[in-house]
Amino acid sequence: MKTTVDLPDDLFVAAKQRAAELREPLRTLIERSLRAELGRGTGRRQATPRTIRWVTVAGGLPPGVDVSSRAAMHDWLRTQR
């Protein structure tokens, strides 16, 4: 998979230099580094899973809102000001 990542210039240059020293593509260095980082613990206590409490409220669409038409929704919003 391809992706774009923003890195500080100094980190990018250091990574390119290290990859050249190891005579490997930057992609390989980054992949190996990520696998190593993700494979080891963070040194912090493992977080316990938390239960999400969903909060729901009674509601629905206000009377007169036509969700099938963007223009109608905008018109309705303008009348509510």
PADOVEX-332918 format. One record per residue: x, y, z of N, C-alpha, C in turn. Coordinates in steps of 0.2 Angstrom, whole numbers, plus 5000, padded with zeros to 4 digits. Last residue first. Example, Ala and Ser with C-alpha at 12.3 -4.5 7.8 and 13.67 -1.06 7.14 Angstrom:
# residues 2
506449895035506849955036506450005039;506649725039506249785039506649845039;
END
This chain:
# residues 81
483751565056484151615059483751665062;482951475050482951465057483351515060;483051495036482451515039482451515047;484251425033484151505033483551535036;483851295035484251325039484251395039;482951285023482651275030483151305035;483851305013483351345014483051345021;484651185015484951255016484451305017;483751085012483951095019484351155020;483451114999482951125004483151125011;484751084994484451154993483951164998;484750944996485250994999484951064999;483450834998483650894994484150944998;483150745007483250725000483550774996;482750805019483450775018483650755011;481850935023481850885018482550855016;481050985037481750975034481650915029;479850985044479951035038480651025035;480350965061479750965056479951015050;481950895063481450945064480950945059;482250715065482250775061481750825063;482750665082482450655075482550725071;482650615098482750665093482450645087;483250575114482750575109482850625104;484950515114484450565116483850555111;486250415121485750435116485250475119;487850375123487350415126486950435120;488750225127488450265122487850315125;490250195134489550205136489250255131;491450075131491150145128490350145131;492550015141491950005139491650075137;494349985138493750025141493150015138;495649885142495149905137494549935141;497049955150496549905150495949935145;498649975143498050005144497449955145;500149925150499649915145498949945147;501350045155500849995157500349985152;502650075144502150095148501650035150;503450015134503750025141503250055146;502849975123502950045124503350065130;503449815116503049855121503249925121;503749785099503949785106503449825110;503149795086503249725089503449725097;503249925082502549895083502649825087;504649935080504249975085503649945087;504849835070505249835076504849875082;504049895060503949825062504249815069;504750015058504050015060503849945063;505949965053505950005059505250005062;505649895041505949865047505849905053;505050005034504649955035504949915041;506250095033505650115036505150055038;507050015026507250035032506650055036;506349995014506549935018506749955025;506250125009505650085010505850025015;507550155006507250185011506650155014;508550005001508050055000507750085006;510249985006509549955005509050015004;511550005012511449985005510749945004;511750055024511549985024511449955017;511950185019512550155023512350075023;510650215014511250215010511850175013;509950225026509750175021510350165016;510550325032510650265035510450205030;510250435024510950415025511050345027;508850425025509150415019509850395019;508750465039508550395037508750385030;509250595039509650545042509450475040;508350655031508950655028509350595032;507150645039507150615032507850605030;507550715050507450645051507450615044;507650845045508250815047508150735048;506350875041506850865036507450825039;505050775048505550835048506150815044;503850705037504350695042504750765042;502250645032502650705033503150695039;501850525021502050535028502450605028;500750435011501150495011501250515019;500750265004500450325008500950375008;500250114996500650174996500350225001;500449945000500050005000500450065000;
END
